[in-house]
Each structure stands twice: as structure tokens, then as C-alpha cells.
Amino acid sequence: MHPTAADLPYPALLSSQQLRARETRLARQLPPYSLMARAGAATARLALAIAPHARHIWVVCGAGNNGGDGLEAAIHLQAAGKTVHLSLMQTGDKPLPSDAAQALQRAQAAGLRIGDQAPGHFDLAIDALWGIGLRADRSSPADGPMLDWLQQLMQTEKDVLCMDTPSGLLADTGAWLPWLAAQVPPSPKGRRFTLSMLTLKPGLFTLQGRDWAGEVWLAPLSAGNPLWRSDQIPATDITVSDCGQLVTHARSPALAHDSHKGIFGDVGVLGGQSASSDGQGMEGAAILAASAALHAGAGRVMLHLLGSHPASPRPTGVVADIMLRSLEAMRALRGSLVCGCGGGSQVVQVIPQALQHPGSLVLDADALNAIAAQPQLQQALVQRAATADNRGITVLTPHPLELARLLGTDTPAIQSDRIGAARQAAQQWQCLVVLKGSGTVVAAPNGRYAINHSGNARLAIGGTGDVLAGCIGAHLAALPPGSSWADGWQPLLNAVWLHGHAADTWPLGRMLTASRLAHSLHRPG
């Protein structure tokens, strides 16, 4: 077993369908019942490790193979001297799957008693109700204790260990079953752990999955089933573009001592509508993006505040390291360009120029809203991708509402399938897409995607998105014109991860602000 930690080599994320196919192949190579026996034993070992002093353990089992895994875990825990309270969902006349039926026979032979009531007291709960076979269109149970068990598992302050996924959470999306979502508390009251079998599931790391899966562990279940890297998939029926990757650290080459600012590239920032235009001054957003680019390692940073005048005094907060430039002078920029941060209504006037930029282009905030509202800008965005030979890569950095506008839908639809929405936008616009949120999703035009494993609720403040845009601009600044999205994939992942990592390592008790976040960034390597 392995915890999901920073030293794992970008483990692959597989969908439920892909995992089912792999599970079937592996089962054919092993003696009958091997996978269930190994899953139960691994769960029991983890339970004893995370709660060594727990005496009373409640094991809640469903009527499928996930429940069979739970039955097998209960056998091991009883053998370890624990008092096991076993609950099993009955299916009437419908028989259990063959492996689960064998697990039930083993549990009964071991003297385990099965009840339909939760114990009055327990120290640890093991959730084995539903696994990866859960479908979004599953209806609510009409009767029986299952709903009561689910509610108790969600409301308890005791430790909960989930087998494969938290019951009710969709393994592919991180969303709750629609009929269950309204009954789920905002966050767990106690510690949560999830033991993911065979490989990792994407829903554990985005949307509600991040809170409710808790600390995720991986049980490969076979010495011949190593941790897959997403760029080294051995199975012939799964390609790199089919699977996802979990970004757990920044991976970049060491920096040479013989370096100079030209190696790291220039970053230009277009945004920050002046208050003199319509009374809504948003210069701060562009200044944050420029500051982030500076601290994230750009060789030089240039800033044009929309509506500003060359003779205007240097705005407060623009340090001497950031060079103010006219709009005309920004045309000569050959690094990366960040456009949209605090752009307001004026940004629409500069987007056509931005889309002609020969280097990498990061479109954020008001630039995205302007493109969503104007078909001609959408056509220009598509045209930029079509002339990739003499243009750099394009990165869109929307939050869910901004992506909903781009795709002509609403925020709940985006959040119900964050991975699918990001992949759709990347394919439609032939851009790299960074869908911000809990478990930020990065998607490429060929279907490849990644989920970022850094970051926390400290980032839920104004301005951190501007910081991310500037950080991305810095990491892409060294790419030459004509670079493909594949060239920018790893630098983009580095930028997204380092942005979240800065929040993860922020000192306790010290308020994190967007400007402090920008100053805490650093160049990888």
C-alpha cells in the first residue's frame, strides 16, 4: 500500500470503465477470489494502522463485490482481536456475485454476526456499501436501512475508512449522486481515509472528492500491478490520451549555473482597467499577475494597464522590477502574454492583438468573458490554433462560471463533470485548459487530462486566480513560437502545482493574501 504523497511518480487515473477492464484481465491471471481476498486484507491492515487503538469497528457492506471486500476485511479484523459489528445490505431473492457470496460464507464460518442496525458505539467505520459501479442515474433506495447507514457514515465524528470510494460519490467525477447531494454535510466531521484498489480514481481528487475521500491510499493488489505513470501505460487498450494523471509535485530539470534572463523568457501582462475609464479601477488584478510572473521566475516582466497613459505616474504596487510598456510596445514581446486580468470592458479592444501574439498566450478572467460573448473573437481563437506553426500555445484559465459561459451551459453542469467539461473545452478551442477549483483540472486538445493535488481553501480569496495566470505565464515564457501544446504540458503542470503548493506550505496563523501568495512563488529547478 502507498499513500498518495509527493514522491509518487505521477500515478495514472483511470475511469470506472477502464478499471473494470483491467480488473477483468487481472482476475483471469489469478486464482479465483484472489482480488477480493487481497482487497480485504489490505483494508484490514490500513484500518489497524490508522486506528490502532480502535476496539469496536463497524463494517458496512453493500450487496456487490465492494461489500464482499468489506466482509473479507471484517474477517481479518476479528482475527486481529477487534470487536466487529457487521452490517450487510440484503438483496431479497437476488443472489450475491460469486466472490461476494464466498466472502459471506467465510464471514459466517468465522462466527461474524450480521445485523441491520448500526452499533450504538464504534471507534472506526469501514464504508464498503458502494464501489466504482455506482451510476449517476441510480435512484434512491425506496426502503431499508441503507439510507440510514449512509447518513450515519456522513454524520459521524469517528474515523471512516472508505473502500475504493466514499459511498454515493461518483468515482469518475467527484460529484455525489444527484438525489443524495442535498443530504451531504458541507464537510466531514471526523477523519476520512480511502483505500483505492488497483489504481487511483479521478473523482477522489476533484470537487467533493477531495474532502470526502480524505487521505487517499493505493492498494495495487498485485506485485505484477505497479504504480502506472500516465506516460508509461503498459496496457494495449489504454493510451496516454485516455487516462489522466495526478500531479503530486513539480518535475523540471535543474537550472544551469550558466544562465541569463533571456533563457527564462519575457512575460507581458495586458489588463488592469484604469479607474479613469468607467470608474471601476481594476489595476490590482494585472499588477498581481505581473508580480506573480516576476517571482515565479520570468526573465523580465512587462505590464500595460488598460486605459493608462505613458505620462502617468508609476501605480502603487508596481515595483521597479516590473517594466511599464505602452500597448504598441507590447507588440514586440516575444515571450508569453497574459491577457484579461482585471481587463474590464476595455479588454475586448486588445484581445485581437493578443490573439496575434507569436508566443504563448494565457487568457484569463475578463478576456474569457469577452470571448464567450462575441462570436468573432471565438472565430479568432480557433484561427489562432489553426496557425499553430507560427503561433505559440494558448492556455485558458477559467473558473467554473467562466467555462460555463464559454461552453454555453451553466455552473452546475460544469461542476457535475469537471473533467469532461475541461476536456470538451480543450478539444473545442484546441487550447490547453486549466479549470480552477478543488482539484484543478488541466486538459489538452487530444483528451489528455491531469488533476492537481496541491492547494487548499486558503486560495478561496480574490486575486489568487490572477496570481495563477501570471505564474503560468512565467513557466511558459521560454517556449519559442511554434511550440506545441505538448511542449507546454509539463511547464503548465509545474505552474499549477507550485501555485497550490505555496498555499499548502503557508505558515499557520498568518493570513494568506493574493499579494503574499505572488511573493511566495519561486522558479522550479
VEXDREN-2710 file (C-alpha; in Angstrom, 1 decimal):
% VEXDREN-2710
k/r/px/py/pz
1/MET/0.0/0.0/0.0
2/HIS/1.1/3.5/-0.7
3/PRO/-0.2/6.9/0.5
4/THR/-0.9/9.5/-2.2
5/ALA/2.2/11.6/-1.5
6/ALA/4.6/13.9/-3.3
7/ASP/7.1/11.2/-4.1
8/LEU/4.7/9.1/-6.2
9/PRO/5.6/9.2/-9.9
10/TYR/2.5/10.8/-11.4
11/PRO/0.2/7.8/-10.9
12/ALA/-2.4/7.3/-13.6
13/LEU/-6.1/8.0/-13.1
14/LEU/-8.4/5.5/-14.8
15/SER/-12.2/5.8/-15.4
16/SER/-14.5/3.1/-13.9
17/GLN/-14.9/1.5/-17.4
18/GLN/-11.1/1.3/-17.9
19/LEU/-10.7/-0.1/-14.4
20/ARG/-13.3/-2.7/-14.9
21/ALA/-11.5/-3.9/-18.0
22/ARG/-8.2/-4.0/-16.1
23/GLU/-9.8/-5.8/-13.2
24/THR/-11.2/-8.5/-15.5
25/ARG/-7.8/-9.1/-17.1
26/LEU/-6.1/-9.3/-13.8
27/ALA/-8.7/-11.7/-12.4
28/ARG/-8.1/-14.1/-15.3
29/GLN/-4.4/-14.3/-14.4
30/LEU/-5.0/-15.1/-10.7
31/PRO/-6.7/-17.9/-8.8
32/PRO/-10.4/-17.3/-8.1
33/TYR/-11.2/-15.0/-5.2
34/SER/-7.6/-13.6/-5.1
35/LEU/-8.5/-10.0/-5.7
36/MET/-11.3/-9.9/-3.1
37/ALA/-9.0/-11.6/-0.6
38/ARG/-6.2/-9.1/-1.2
39/ALA/-8.6/-6.1/-1.1
40/GLY/-10.0/-7.3/2.3
41/ALA/-6.6/-8.0/3.7
42/ALA/-5.2/-4.6/2.6
43/THR/-8.2/-2.8/4.1
44/ALA/-7.7/-4.5/7.4
45/ARG/-4.0/-3.6/7.5
46/LEU/-4.8/0.0/6.8
47/ALA/-7.6/0.1/9.4
48/LEU/-5.2/-1.3/12.0
49/ALA/-2.5/1.3/11.0
50/ILE/-4.8/4.4/11.1
51/ALA/-6.7/3.4/14.2
52/PRO/-4.6/1.0/16.2
53/HIS/-6.5/1.6/19.4
54/ALA/-9.9/1.2/17.9
55/ARG/-11.7/-1.7/19.7
56/HIS/-15.2/-1.6/18.1
57/ILE/-15.2/-1.5/14.3
58/TRP/-18.4/-1.1/12.2
59/VAL/-18.1/-2.6/8.8
60/VAL/-20.9/-1.6/6.4
61/CYS/-21.3/-3.8/3.4
62/GLY/-23.3/-3.5/0.2
63/ALA/-24.7/-6.3/-1.9
64/GLY/-21.9/-6.2/-4.6
65/ASN/-18.3/-7.0/-4.7
66/ASN/-17.4/-3.9/-2.8
67/GLY/-19.4/-5.4/0.1
68/GLY/-17.6/-8.7/-0.4
69/ASP/-14.3/-6.8/0.1
70/GLY/-15.8/-5.4/3.3
71/LEU/-16.8/-8.9/4.5
72/GLU/-13.2/-10.1/3.9
73/ALA/-11.8/-7.2/5.8
74/ALA/-14.2/-7.9/8.7
75/ILE/-12.8/-11.5/8.9
76/HIS/-9.2/-10.2/9.3
77/LEU/-10.2/-7.5/11.8
78/GLN/-11.9/-10.1/14.0
79/ALA/-8.9/-12.3/13.8
80/ALA/-6.8/-9.4/15.0
81/GLY/-8.9/-9.2/18.2
82/LYS/-11.2/-6.4/17.3
83/THR/-15.0/-6.4/18.0
84/VAL/-16.6/-6.3/14.6
85/HIS/-20.1/-5.0/14.1
86/LEU/-21.1/-6.2/10.6
87/SER/-24.0/-4.7/8.5
88/LEU/-24.9/-6.2/5.2
89/MET/-27.4/-4.9/2.7
90/GLN/-29.8/-7.7/1.8
91/THR/-31.0/-8.1/-1.8
92/GLY/-34.1/-10.2/-1.4
93/ASP/-34.1/-13.1/-3.9
94/LYS/-31.2/-11.6/-6.0
95/PRO/-28.1/-13.6/-5.3
96/LEU/-24.8/-12.0/-4.4
97/PRO/-22.0/-12.1/-7.0
98/SER/-19.9/-15.3/-6.7
99/ASP/-16.9/-13.8/-4.9
100/ALA/-19.1/-11.8/-2.6
101/ALA/-21.2/-15.0/-1.8
102/GLN/-17.9/-16.8/-0.9
103/ALA/-16.9/-13.9/1.3
104/LEU/-20.3/-14.1/3.1
105/GLN/-19.8/-17.8/3.7
106/ARG/-16.3/-17.2/5.1
107/ALA/-17.7/-14.5/7.4
108/GLN/-20.4/-16.7/8.7
109/ALA/-18.0/-19.6/9.2
110/ALA/-15.8/-17.2/11.2
111/GLY/-18.7/-16.5/13.6
112/LEU/-19.4/-13.0/12.5
113/ARG/-23.0/-11.9/13.2
114/ILE/-24.7/-9.8/10.7
115/GLY/-27.3/-7.1/11.7
116/ASP/-29.3/-4.4/10.0
117/GLN/-28.7/-1.8/12.8
118/ALA/-25.7/0.4/13.3
119/PRO/-24.0/-0.3/16.7
120/GLY/-24.6/2.2/19.4
121/HIS/-20.9/2.8/19.6
122/PHE/-17.9/2.3/17.3
123/ASP/-14.4/3.7/17.1
124/LEU/-13.9/3.2/13.4
125/ALA/-16.3/2.7/10.5
126/ILE/-15.4/0.9/7.2
127/ASP/-17.6/2.0/4.3
128/ALA/-18.0/-0.9/1.8
129/LEU/-21.5/0.0/0.6
130/TRP/-21.0/1.1/-3.0
131/GLY/-17.9/1.0/-5.2
132/ILE/-17.0/2.1/-8.7
133/GLY/-20.1/0.6/-10.3
134/LEU/-22.2/3.4/-8.9
135/ARG/-24.1/5.3/-11.7
136/ALA/-25.3/8.9/-11.6
137/ASP/-28.8/7.8/-12.6
138/ARG/-29.2/5.3/-9.7
139/SER/-32.4/6.0/-7.9
140/SER/-32.8/6.5/-4.1
141/PRO/-33.4/3.3/-2.1
142/ALA/-37.1/3.1/-1.5
143/ASP/-36.8/1.5/1.9
144/GLY/-34.4/-0.5/4.1
145/PRO/-31.5/0.7/6.3
146/MET/-29.1/1.7/3.5
147/LEU/-30.0/5.4/3.6
148/ASP/-29.7/5.4/7.4
149/TRP/-26.3/3.8/7.2
150/LEU/-25.2/6.4/4.6
151/GLN/-26.3/9.3/6.8
152/GLN/-24.6/7.9/9.8
153/LEU/-21.4/7.4/7.9
154/MET/-21.6/11.1/6.8
155/GLN/-22.5/12.5/10.1
156/THR/-20.2/10.6/12.4
157/GLU/-17.3/12.2/14.2
158/LYS/-15.4/8.9/14.2
159/ASP/-12.8/7.9/11.7
160/VAL/-14.2/6.4/8.4
161/LEU/-12.2/4.2/6.0
162/CYS/-13.8/4.0/2.6
163/MET/-13.1/1.0/0.4
164/ASP/-12.4/2.3/-3.2
165/THR/-14.6/5.3/-3.0
166/PRO/-16.9/7.0/-0.4
167/SER/-20.3/5.5/-0.9
168/GLY/-22.5/7.8/-3.0
169/LEU/-19.6/9.6/-4.6
170/LEU/-19.2/9.1/-8.3
171/ALA/-15.7/7.7/-8.9
172/ASP/-15.3/9.4/-12.3
173/THR/-16.4/12.9/-11.4
174/GLY/-16.1/13.5/-7.7
175/ALA/-19.8/14.5/-7.6
176/TRP/-22.4/13.0/-5.3
177/LEU/-25.4/11.0/-6.6
178/PRO/-27.9/13.7/-7.5
179/TRP/-30.6/12.5/-5.1
180/LEU/-28.1/12.3/-2.3
181/ALA/-26.2/15.6/-2.8
182/ALA/-28.7/17.7/-0.7
183/GLN/-28.3/15.4/2.3
184/VAL/-24.5/15.6/2.4
185/PRO/-23.0/17.9/5.0
186/PRO/-20.6/20.6/3.8
187/SER/-17.6/18.7/5.1
188/PRO/-16.9/15.6/7.2
189/LYS/-16.8/15.9/11.0
190/GLY/-14.1/13.3/11.5
191/ARG/-11.1/12.0/9.8
192/ARG/-11.6/10.3/6.4
193/PHE/-9.5/7.8/4.6
194/THR/-9.9/6.0/1.3
195/LEU/-8.1/2.9/0.1
196/SER/-8.3/2.9/-3.7
197/MET/-7.9/-0.6/-5.2
198/LEU/-5.8/-1.4/-8.3
199/THR/-5.3/2.2/-9.3
200/LEU/-6.5/5.7/-8.5
201/LYS/-9.9/7.1/-9.4
202/PRO/-10.2/10.7/-10.7
203/GLY/-13.2/11.5/-8.5
204/LEU/-11.2/11.1/-5.4
205/PHE/-9.2/14.3/-6.2
206/THR/-11.7/16.8/-7.5
207/LEU/-14.9/18.5/-6.4
208/GLN/-16.4/16.9/-3.3
209/GLY/-14.0/14.0/-3.6
210/ARG/-11.1/16.0/-2.1
211/ASP/-12.9/16.5/1.2
212/TRP/-14.8/13.2/1.5
213/ALA/-12.1/10.8/0.3
214/GLY/-9.7/12.4/2.8
215/GLU/-6.3/10.8/2.9
216/VAL/-6.1/8.5/-0.1
217/TRP/-4.1/5.3/-0.1
218/LEU/-3.5/3.0/-3.1
219/ALA/-3.5/-0.8/-2.9
220/PRO/-2.2/-2.2/-6.3
221/LEU/-3.3/-5.8/-5.1
222/SER/-0.6/-7.5/-7.1
223/ALA/3.1/-7.5/-7.3
224/GLY/2.7/-7.5/-11.0
225/ASN/0.5/-4.4/-10.9
226/PRO/2.9/-1.5/-10.4
227/LEU/2.1/2.1/-10.0
228/TRP/1.4/3.3/-13.5
229/ARG/2.8/6.5/-14.8
230/SER/0.4/8.2/-17.1
231/ASP/3.1/8.4/-19.8
232/GLN/4.1/4.7/-19.4
233/ILE/0.8/2.8/-19.7
234/PRO/1.6/-0.8/-20.4
235/ALA/-2.0/-2.0/-21.3
236/THR/-2.5/-2.0/-25.1
237/ASP/-6.2/-0.9/-24.8
238/ILE/-5.4/2.3/-22.8
239/THR/-3.4/5.2/-24.3
240/VAL/-1.9/8.3/-22.7
241/SER/-4.8/10.4/-24.0
242/ASP/-7.4/8.0/-22.5
243/CYS/-6.1/8.3/-18.9
244/GLY/-5.4/11.1/-16.5
245/GLN/-2.6/11.9/-14.2
246/LEU/-2.4/13.1/-10.7
247/VAL/0.0/16.0/-10.3
248/THR/1.8/15.5/-7.0
249/HIS/5.0/17.5/-7.5
250/ALA/6.7/19.8/-9.9
251/ARG/9.0/18.0/-12.3
252/SER/11.6/20.1/-14.0
253/PRO/15.3/20.0/-14.9
254/ALA/17.9/21.5/-12.7
255/LEU/18.9/25.1/-13.6
256/ALA/22.4/25.6/-15.1
257/HIS/24.7/28.0/-13.4
258/ASP/25.5/29.5/-16.8
259/SER/22.0/31.1/-17.2
260/HIS/20.8/34.5/-18.0
261/LYS/17.5/36.3/-18.1
262/GLY/16.9/35.6/-21.8
263/ILE/16.8/31.8/-21.0
264/PHE/13.8/32.3/-18.8
265/GLY/11.9/34.5/-21.2
266/ASP/9.8/37.6/-21.0
267/VAL/6.2/37.9/-19.7
268/GLY/3.8/40.6/-20.7
269/VAL/0.6/41.4/-18.9
270/LEU/-2.3/43.2/-20.6
271/GLY/-5.1/44.1/-18.2
272/GLY/-5.9/46.2/-15.2
273/GLN/-8.5/48.6/-16.5
274/SER/-7.9/52.1/-15.2
275/ALA/-10.5/53.7/-12.9
276/SER/-10.5/56.7/-15.3
277/SER/-12.3/54.7/-17.9
278/ASP/-15.6/53.9/-16.2
279/GLY/-14.9/54.4/-12.6
280/GLN/-14.1/50.7/-11.9
281/GLY/-10.4/50.6/-11.3
282/MET/-9.0/47.0/-11.6
283/GLU/-5.3/47.7/-11.9
284/GLY/-4.6/45.4/-8.9
285/ALA/-5.5/42.2/-10.8
286/ALA/-2.9/42.9/-13.6
287/ILE/-0.4/44.0/-11.0
288/LEU/-0.9/40.7/-9.1
289/ALA/-0.4/38.8/-12.4
290/ALA/2.8/40.7/-13.1
291/SER/4.1/40.3/-9.6
292/ALA/3.4/36.5/-9.8
293/ALA/5.3/36.3/-13.1
294/LEU/8.2/38.1/-11.6
295/HIS/8.5/35.9/-8.5
296/ALA/7.8/32.7/-10.5
297/GLY/10.9/33.1/-12.5
298/ALA/10.4/35.2/-15.6
299/GLY/13.5/36.8/-17.0
300/ARG/11.7/40.1/-17.5
301/VAL/8.1/41.3/-16.8
302/MET/6.3/44.0/-18.8
303/LEU/3.0/45.5/-17.9
304/HIS/0.4/47.6/-19.8
305/LEU/-2.5/48.8/-17.7
306/LEU/-5.5/49.3/-20.0
307/GLY/-6.6/53.0/-20.2
308/SER/-3.3/54.2/-18.7
309/HIS/-1.2/57.0/-20.3
310/PRO/2.6/57.0/-20.8
311/ALA/2.9/60.1/-18.7
312/SER/1.0/58.6/-15.8
313/PRO/3.0/58.1/-12.6
314/ARG/4.0/54.6/-11.7
315/PRO/1.0/53.0/-10.0
316/THR/1.2/51.9/-6.4
317/GLY/2.3/48.3/-6.1
318/VAL/4.2/48.2/-9.3
319/VAL/7.8/47.6/-8.2
320/ALA/10.8/48.7/-10.1
321/ASP/11.4/45.2/-11.4
322/ILE/8.2/45.4/-13.5
323/MET/8.6/47.4/-16.7
324/LEU/5.7/49.6/-17.8
325/ARG/5.1/49.5/-21.5
326/SER/2.7/51.1/-24.0
327/LEU/0.3/48.9/-25.9
328/GLU/2.3/49.4/-29.1
329/ALA/5.5/48.4/-27.4
330/MET/3.8/45.1/-26.2
331/ARG/3.6/44.1/-29.8
332/ALA/7.4/43.4/-29.8
333/LEU/7.1/41.0/-26.9
334/ARG/8.5/37.5/-27.8
335/GLY/7.8/35.6/-24.6
336/SER/4.4/34.8/-23.1
337/LEU/1.5/37.1/-22.9
338/VAL/-1.1/37.1/-20.1
339/CYS/-4.3/38.9/-21.1
340/GLY/-7.5/39.6/-19.2
341/CYS/-6.7/40.0/-15.5
342/GLY/-8.9/43.0/-14.4
343/GLY/-9.4/43.9/-18.1
344/GLY/-13.0/45.1/-17.6
345/SER/-14.8/46.4/-20.6
346/GLN/-11.7/47.6/-22.3
347/VAL/-10.1/44.2/-22.7
348/VAL/-12.2/43.5/-25.7
349/GLN/-10.3/46.1/-27.7
350/VAL/-6.9/44.3/-27.1
351/ILE/-7.9/40.7/-27.5
352/PRO/-7.5/40.7/-31.3
353/GLN/-3.9/41.9/-30.7
354/ALA/-3.3/39.3/-28.0
355/LEU/-4.5/36.5/-30.3
356/GLN/-1.8/37.5/-32.8
357/HIS/0.9/37.2/-30.2
358/PRO/3.6/34.9/-31.6
359/GLY/4.5/33.4/-28.2
360/SER/2.5/31.6/-25.5
361/LEU/-0.8/33.2/-24.6
362/VAL/-2.7/32.9/-21.3
363/LEU/-6.3/34.1/-21.4
364/ASP/-7.9/34.7/-18.1
365/ALA/-11.0/36.4/-16.4
366/ASP/-12.4/39.2/-18.5
367/ALA/-10.7/38.0/-21.7
368/LEU/-12.6/34.7/-21.4
369/ASN/-15.9/36.5/-20.7
370/ALA/-15.4/38.7/-23.8
371/ILE/-14.6/35.7/-26.0
372/ALA/-17.7/33.9/-24.7
373/ALA/-19.9/36.9/-25.6
374/GLN/-18.5/37.6/-29.1
375/PRO/-18.6/35.1/-31.9
376/GLN/-16.0/36.9/-33.9
377/LEU/-13.5/36.6/-31.0
378/GLN/-14.3/32.9/-30.8
379/GLN/-13.5/32.5/-34.5
380/ALA/-10.2/34.4/-34.0
381/LEU/-9.4/32.0/-31.1
382/VAL/-10.0/29.0/-33.4
383/GLN/-7.9/30.6/-36.1
384/ARG/-5.0/31.1/-33.7
385/ALA/-5.0/27.3/-33.1
386/ALA/-5.1/26.7/-36.8
387/THR/-2.0/28.7/-37.4
388/ALA/0.0/27.0/-34.7
389/ASP/3.1/26.8/-36.8
390/ASN/3.8/30.5/-36.3
391/ARG/1.9/31.0/-33.0
392/GLY/2.6/29.8/-29.5
393/ILE/0.3/27.7/-27.4
394/THR/-2.9/29.1/-25.9
395/VAL/-4.0/28.4/-22.3
396/LEU/-7.5/29.2/-21.0
397/THR/-7.7/29.6/-17.2
398/PRO/-11.5/29.7/-16.3
399/HIS/-13.3/29.2/-13.1
400/PRO/-16.5/27.1/-13.4
401/LEU/-18.8/30.1/-14.3
402/GLU/-16.4/31.4/-16.9
403/LEU/-16.1/27.9/-18.5
404/ALA/-19.9/27.6/-18.4
405/ARG/-20.2/30.9/-20.5
406/LEU/-17.6/29.6/-23.0
407/LEU/-19.5/26.3/-23.4
408/GLY/-23.0/27.8/-23.4
409/THR/-24.1/26.0/-20.2
410/ASP/-24.4/26.7/-16.5
411/THR/-22.1/26.2/-13.5
412/PRO/-23.9/23.1/-12.1
413/ALA/-23.4/21.3/-15.4
414/ILE/-19.7/22.1/-15.3
415/GLN/-19.3/21.0/-11.7
416/SER/-21.2/17.8/-12.3
417/ASP/-18.4/16.6/-14.6
418/ARG/-15.4/18.9/-14.3
419/ILE/-13.1/16.6/-16.2
420/GLY/-15.5/16.2/-19.1
421/ALA/-16.1/19.9/-19.3
422/ALA/-12.4/20.8/-19.3
423/ARG/-11.7/18.1/-22.0
424/GLN/-14.6/19.4/-24.1
425/ALA/-13.3/23.0/-24.0
426/ALA/-9.8/21.9/-24.8
427/GLN/-10.9/20.0/-27.8
428/GLN/-13.4/22.7/-29.0
429/TRP/-10.9/25.5/-28.8
430/GLN/-7.7/23.5/-29.4
431/CYS/-6.2/25.0/-26.3
432/LEU/-4.8/23.9/-23.0
433/VAL/-7.5/24.5/-20.4
434/VAL/-7.0/25.0/-16.6
435/LEU/-10.4/24.6/-14.9
436/LYS/-9.8/26.1/-11.4
437/GLY/-11.4/24.8/-8.3
438/SER/-11.0/22.0/-5.7
439/GLY/-8.8/19.6/-7.7
440/THR/-7.9/21.9/-10.6
441/VAL/-8.3/20.0/-13.9
442/VAL/-5.8/20.6/-16.7
443/ALA/-6.9/19.3/-20.1
444/ALA/-5.2/19.1/-23.6
445/PRO/-6.8/19.1/-27.1
446/ASN/-6.2/15.3/-27.5
447/GLY/-8.2/14.4/-24.5
448/ARG/-5.3/14.0/-22.0
449/TYR/-6.0/15.5/-18.6
450/ALA/-4.5/15.9/-15.2
451/ILE/-5.8/16.7/-11.7
452/ASN/-3.7/18.9/-9.5
453/HIS/-3.2/17.6/-6.0
454/SER/-2.0/20.7/-4.3
455/GLY/-3.9/23.7/-2.9
456/ASN/-6.5/24.3/-0.2
457/ALA/-9.2/26.6/0.9
458/ARG/-6.7/29.4/1.6
459/LEU/-6.8/30.1/-2.1
460/ALA/-10.6/31.0/-1.9
461/ILE/-9.9/34.7/-1.9
462/GLY/-9.9/37.4/-4.5
463/GLY/-6.8/37.7/-6.7
464/THR/-5.4/34.2/-6.4
465/GLY/-6.6/33.4/-10.0
466/ASP/-4.6/36.4/-11.3
467/VAL/-1.6/35.1/-9.5
468/LEU/-2.1/31.7/-11.1
469/ALA/-2.3/33.3/-14.6
470/GLY/1.0/35.2/-14.0
471/CYS/2.7/32.1/-12.7
472/ILE/1.6/30.1/-15.8
473/GLY/2.9/32.9/-18.0
474/ALA/6.3/32.7/-16.3
475/HIS/6.6/28.9/-16.7
476/LEU/5.7/29.2/-20.4
477/ALA/7.8/32.2/-21.2
478/ALA/10.8/30.3/-22.5
479/LEU/8.8/28.4/-25.1
480/PRO/9.6/29.6/-28.7
481/PRO/6.9/30.5/-31.2
482/GLY/5.5/27.4/-32.9
483/SER/5.7/25.3/-29.8
484/SER/3.1/22.6/-29.5
485/TRP/0.8/22.1/-26.5
486/ALA/2.8/19.0/-25.7
487/ASP/5.9/21.3/-25.2
488/GLY/3.9/23.3/-22.7
489/TRP/2.2/20.5/-20.9
490/GLN/4.9/19.9/-18.2
491/PRO/5.7/23.6/-17.5
492/LEU/1.9/24.2/-17.2
493/LEU/1.5/21.4/-14.7
494/ASN/4.5/22.7/-12.7
495/ALA/3.0/26.2/-12.5
496/VAL/-0.4/24.9/-11.4
497/TRP/1.1/22.6/-8.7
498/LEU/3.5/25.3/-7.4
499/HIS/0.7/27.8/-7.1
500/GLY/-1.3/25.3/-4.9
501/HIS/1.9/24.2/-3.0
502/ALA/2.5/27.7/-1.9
503/ALA/-0.8/27.7/-0.1
504/ASP/-0.2/24.2/1.3
505/THR/3.1/25.3/2.9
506/TRP/1.8/28.7/4.1
507/PRO/2.6/29.3/7.8
508/LEU/-0.3/28.5/10.1
509/GLY/-1.8/31.6/11.8
510/ARG/-0.6/34.0/9.1
511/MET/-3.3/35.3/6.7
512/LEU/-2.7/34.5/3.1
513/THR/-3.5/37.2/0.6
514/ALA/-3.1/37.2/-3.1
515/SER/-0.1/39.6/-3.0
516/ARG/1.6/37.4/-0.4
517/LEU/0.9/34.4/-2.5
518/ALA/2.6/36.1/-5.5
519/HIS/5.7/36.9/-3.5
520/SER/6.0/33.3/-2.2
521/LEU/6.2/31.7/-5.7
522/HIS/9.5/30.5/-7.0
523/ARG/11.1/29.2/-10.1
524/PRO/11.2/25.4/-10.2
525/GLY/14.5/23.6/-10.6
END
